[in-house]
Amino acid sequence: MPLIPEEPQIHESAQGPRATPASGRTAPTPRPVPGPRPAAPPRPGRAGPRPAPPMQRTPRDVATATPAPSGPAAPAASAPASVTPQIQLIPASAQGALDAAEEAVDLLLETGRAPGEVLVITTGEPHPWAAHELSFGEASYWAQHDAGDDVFYADATMASRAASRPVVVVAINGGPDTAAATALPLAHTRADALLIVCGDPQQINSVLGAGV
C-alpha cells in the first residue's frame, strides 16, 4: 500500500493563529483506496504453470511394469564336484591290521567323530562284532547299518552293500591275494572325507598307485 506523506507542519508564526478545535478544521481529502495489485510477470526460464507431480505407483504397478527378462535362460548351477577323500596309511602286518584298525577307530571317536560316521572293512577274518551280529541273520545285521547309530563292520565280500560314511577304515588282515585290490577301490568310493588303510605299505601303495 503506498504511503501518504504527512501533512506539512507550518509554524504558527508564519500562518497566523491556528483554529481551535471548536471552530473545526477543514476535513482532509480522503485517501484513495488502493486497487488490486497487478499480477507479477512470469519468472524467466519457466514457461506456463508448473506441471503436477507424477502419480506414485503402487507395488502391484511396479511388479506389472517390470519387463520380463529377454534372451536365453541362465544355465542351471552345475552339480558340485565330488570330493576326493584324504588317505592315511597305517603300517601293520596282516596279523596286526585289525588291532591297528581298532586303535584308529578309538582315536577317531576320542577326537569327536560320531560312531555312526565310521565304517570298517576287513579283507580277511571278519571283525568279532560282525560275526556275532550275522549269527542273528542278515536282516538284523543290515538293519543296524541302516540305523547308522554305531560303528559298522563289514567283510570286503559284502561291503558293496554298505552306504557311504565320512570315514572308512580298511584292515588288510589277510584273505585272497586280490582282496586288497578289491577292497581298496570300494572303500575309496565309500569314504566321504577320510580313508584309513591298515596293512602292508608295499601292498597298499601298489593298489593305490594303480588309480585308487
C-alpha positions in Angstrom: 0.0 0.0 0.0 1.5 3.4 -0.9 2.5 5.6 1.9 0.7 9.0 2.3 3.1 11.8 3.2 2.3 13.5 6.4 0.7 17.0 6.2 3.5 19.6 6.5 3.7 21.3 9.8 3.8 25.0 9.2 4.9 27.2 12.1 2.2 29.2 13.7 4.1 32.5 13.3 4.0 32.0 9.5 0.3 31.1 9.2 -1.1 33.1 12.0 -3.2 31.7 14.8 -4.4 28.1 14.4 -8.1 27.5 14.5 -9.3 25.9 17.7 -11.0 22.5 17.6 -14.3 24.1 18.4 -14.2 26.1 15.2 -13.4 23.0 13.3 -10.8 22.4 10.7 -11.3 21.6 7.1 -11.7 17.8 6.7 -8.7 16.4 4.9 -9.1 15.0 1.5 -10.0 11.3 1.8 -7.1 9.0 0.8 -7.8 6.8 -2.3 -8.4 3.1 -1.6 -5.6 1.2 -3.4 -6.9 -1.2 -6.1 -5.7 -4.8 -6.6 -2.0 -5.3 -7.4 -1.3 -6.4 -10.9 -0.2 -10.0 -11.3 3.6 -10.5 -11.3 5.1 -11.3 -14.6 6.3 -14.9 -15.0 9.8 -15.7 -13.9 12.3 -16.0 -16.7 13.1 -19.6 -17.7 9.7 -21.0 -16.7 7.0 -21.3 -19.4 3.5 -21.7 -18.1 2.3 -23.2 -14.8 4.4 -25.9 -13.0 3.3 -29.4 -14.0 1.7 -31.6 -11.4 4.0 -34.4 -9.9 3.6 -37.8 -11.5 1.3 -40.3 -9.8 3.0 -42.6 -7.4 2.9 -46.3 -8.5 1.7 -49.0 -6.1 3.9 -52.2 -5.6 1.5 -54.0 -7.9 2.0 -51.4 -10.6 5.8 -51.8 -10.2 5.6 -55.5 -10.5 3.5 -55.3 -13.5 5.7 -52.8 -15.2 8.9 -54.8 -14.7 9.9 -56.2 -18.1 10.4 -59.9 -18.5 14.0 -61.0 -19.0 14.9 -61.4 -22.6 17.4 -63.7 -24.2 18.3 -67.3 -23.3 17.6 -68.6 -19.8 20.5 -68.6 -17.4 22.2 -72.0 -17.2 21.4 -74.2 -14.2 24.0 -74.4 -11.5 26.3 -77.3 -12.1 26.4 -80.1 -9.5 29.3 -79.8 -7.0 32.4 -81.8 -7.9 33.0 -84.9 -5.9 35.5 -84.5 -3.1 38.4 -86.9 -3.0 38.9 -88.3 0.5 42.2 -87.9 2.3 44.1 -91.2 2.5 46.1 -92.2 5.6 48.3 -95.3 5.7 49.0 -97.2 9.0 51.7 -99.8 8.5 50.7 -103.2 10.0 51.1 -106.9 9.4 48.2 -109.0 8.3 48.0 -110.3 11.9 48.1 -106.8 13.4 46.0 -104.9 10.9 42.7 -105.5 12.7 44.1 -104.2 16.0 45.5 -101.2 14.2 42.1 -100.5 12.7 40.5 -100.7 16.2 43.1 -98.2 17.5 42.3 -95.9 14.6 38.6 -96.1 15.4 39.2 -95.4 19.1 41.2 -92.3 18.1 38.5 -91.1 15.8 35.9 -91.3 18.5 38.1 -89.6 21.0 38.7 -86.7 18.6 35.0 -86.1 18.1 33.8 -88.4 15.3 30.3 -89.9 15.9 30.2 -93.7 15.9 27.7 -93.6 13.0 30.3 -91.8 10.8 32.7 -94.7 10.7 32.7 -97.8 8.5 35.3 -100.6 9.0 36.0 -103.1 6.2 38.1 -106.2 6.6 39.7 -108.3 3.9 40.3 -111.5 5.9 38.7 -112.7 9.1 35.6 -110.6 9.9 35.5 -108.4 12.9 34.1 -110.2 16.0 31.2 -107.8 16.1 30.2 -108.5 12.5 30.5 -112.3 13.1 28.3 -112.0 16.2 25.6 -109.9 14.6 25.5 -112.0 11.5 24.7 -115.0 13.7 21.2 -113.4 14.2 20.6 -113.1 10.4 21.5 -110.7 7.7 18.2 -108.7 8.1 19.1 -107.8 11.7 22.7 -107.1 10.7 21.9 -104.7 7.9 19.1 -103.1 10.0 21.8 -101.8 12.3 23.7 -100.5 9.3 20.7 -98.6 8.1 20.1 -97.1 11.6 23.6 -95.5 11.4 23.9 -95.3 15.2 27.2 -97.1 15.7 30.4 -98.1 14.0 29.6 -100.7 11.3 32.0 -103.6 10.5 31.7 -105.3 7.1 33.6 -108.0 5.3 35.0 -107.0 1.9 32.9 -109.6 0.2 29.7 -107.9 1.3 30.8 -104.3 1.9 29.5 -103.2 -1.5 26.0 -103.0 0.1 27.3 -100.6 2.7 26.5 -96.9 2.2 29.0 -94.1 2.3 30.2 -92.6 5.5 32.6 -89.8 6.3 35.4 -92.1 7.4 36.2 -95.6 6.2 38.8 -97.8 7.8 40.2 -100.8 5.9 42.1 -103.6 7.7 44.1 -105.6 5.2 44.1 -108.6 7.5 44.6 -111.5 5.1 42.2 -113.1 2.7 42.9 -113.9 -1.0 45.6 -112.1 -2.9 43.1 -110.0 -4.7 41.3 -108.9 -1.5 43.2 -105.7 -1.2 42.8 -104.8 -4.9 39.0 -105.3 -4.5 38.5 -103.7 -1.0 40.5 -100.5 -1.5 38.7 -99.1 -4.6 35.4 -99.9 -2.9 36.5 -98.2 0.3 37.6 -95.2 -1.7 34.1 -94.8 -3.1 32.5 -95.1 0.3 34.7 -92.6 2.1 33.4 -89.0 2.0 36.3 -87.4 3.9 38.9 -89.8 5.2 40.2 -93.2 4.2 42.4 -95.0 6.6 44.2 -98.2 5.4 45.9 -100.5 7.9 48.3 -103.1 6.4 51.4 -103.8 4.4 52.6 -100.5 2.9 54.1 -102.0 -0.2 50.9 -103.9 -1.0 48.7 -100.9 -0.2 50.9 -98.5 -2.3 50.8 -100.9 -5.3 47.0 -100.8 -5.2 46.7 -97.0 -4.6 49.2 -96.3 -7.3 47.1 -98.2 -9.8 44.5 -95.4 -9.7 42.6 -95.6 -6.4 
